[in-house]
Amino acid sequence: MRNVSNSLIILSGPTGVGKTELSLRIAEHFHSPIISSDSRQLYKDLPIGTAAPTPEQLARVKHYLVGTLQLTDYYSASQFEEDVISLLSSLHQTTPHVVMTGGSMMYIDAVTKGIDEIPTVTPEIRKALYKQFEEEGLAPILEELRKADPVHYEEVDRMNYKRVIHAVEICRMTGKPYSSFRTHIRKERPFHIIHIGLTREREELCNRINLRVDQMMKEGLLEEARKVYPFRHLNSLNTVGYKELFQYFDGNWTLDFAIEKIKRNSRVYARKQMTWFKRDPEITWFHPDQEKEILAYTHHQLH
């Protein structure tokens, strides 16, 4: 049952658009805490490169899901969905309006729409299947999929061995067809979602991204990257800002070239974020300077 008096106000948009400062002011206006929907700000050792809220900003507004993980911790969009829904059910008991901000597209979708719960495969089943694949090839695994899940057998890219193996892993582990877990049904949420997108002219955004990278370098991004360099193989560090500096540490690039690449890759990522967000008809767009209009729109949605 949806309680319309409870809401989640989401501020999303591309990297560098200006979500952090505005989210603080909106949260202060509604006396609300902030949940971060940035998949990298979760990691405690990456505050500069992920533009995590500063100690001063954290003192202004209570934040959740910032700096809670070690680099070696596994985390996923479905874990995020679970954490945020459970967090909201406790926050909403005392705070009707909660702000969530960040640019991780899959994480935001997980909260607004829900994602299919595909069970986690045990290492034993995975090992056994990959061993079989090495010894016998894909044909017997495909045949097993055809029998266990004829629906997915027709849909899957049969040349993509990873997808075929993953589907069979799920069939073996659960005794159910892989396709039975893929519902694509949007989950109902027991609160009202107001989704605001922040956007700027392309040139304005590119300039802001370039300046922000220079600022991060001044704040000590190089030292931060050097500290985490021994963990470079981890998924948490497959992140713009770190992977380019690792190339510099390896002696493959000059520092200037690595910085230019960080700027370029950040701009590319911002375009990718905009393409993703623009596909969502439920997002209402504003320029970050339109604070009055954003507040007026949000109040209107709440009543």
DAQUI-V940410 format. One record per helix or strand. SS is the DSSP state (hx for helix, st for strand). FROM is the first residue (numbers start at 0). TO is the last residue. Records with the same first field share a line. If there is no record, write none. Layout:
SS: FROM-TO  FROM-TO
//
This chain:
st: 6-12  33-35  42-42  62-63  68-68  96-101  191-197  282-285
hx: 18-28  54-59  76-90  104-111  122-135  138-147  149-154  160-173  177-180  201-218  220-230  234-236  242-248  254-277  290-301
//
